[in-house]
């Protein structure tokens, strides 16, 4: 285990890009967020898990830089550790933990709606919409397909 010479530093360096606060057990990773270098907790005290966390972070950032959308694995189908199924701040957001509907399902729903004649509910009965409303809906639904 190597340490920095300066006793005023808050982190004890364990590996390149990984360190531990002098009074803590958790390992932190040195990462770049919005162009600035900062420390992020790996939520573990195991060096091997922290290295995997850092590799995953770097890979995710590289993919985002290349223009790919990184999709988090769902926690129930993942056999990975708890530290790897959460986002960078340690919390699951609604978009990460719940996947969106597939395009085939969305297209099927839109087709069913159009085949039914774009109905609307008025006084608990299905009523047809005006031709202008149907035209506007078709225009608005085109990008969704």
Residue pairs with C-beta under 8 A, 6 or more apart in sequence:
1 12
1 14
2 13
2 14
3 12
3 13
4 11
4 12
4 13
10 21
10 22
11 19
11 20
11 21
11 22
11 28
11 39
12 19
12 20
12 21
12 22
13 19
14 20
14 27
14 47
14 50
15 47
15 50
15 51
17 29
17 30
17 31
17 54
18 27
18 28
18 29
18 30
18 42
18 47
18 50
18 51
18 54
19 27
19 28
19 30
19 39
20 26
20 27
20 28
20 45
21 28
25 45
26 41
26 42
26 43
26 44
26 45
27 41
27 42
27 44
27 45
27 46
27 47
27 50
28 39
28 40
28 41
28 42
29 39
29 40
29 41
29 42
29 50
29 53
29 54
29 57
30 37
30 38
30 39
31 37
31 38
31 39
31 40
31 54
31 57
31 58
31 61
32 38
32 61
33 40
33 88
40 57
40 88
41 90
42 49
42 50
42 53
42 54
42 83
43 53
43 82
43 83
43 86
43 90
44 50
44 53
44 81
44 83
49 81
49 83
52 84
53 83
53 84
56 84
57 88
60 70
63 70
64 70
71 99
72 85
72 87
72 96
72 97
73 80
73 85
74 97
74 99
75 85
75 92
75 97
78 84
78 85
85 92
86 92
87 93
87 96
103 145
106 144
106 145
107 145
110 141
110 144
110 145
113 119
114 138
116 126
117 128
117 129
118 128
118 129
118 133
118 134
118 137
119 126
119 127
119 128
119 129
120 126
120 127
120 128
120 129
121 127
129 137
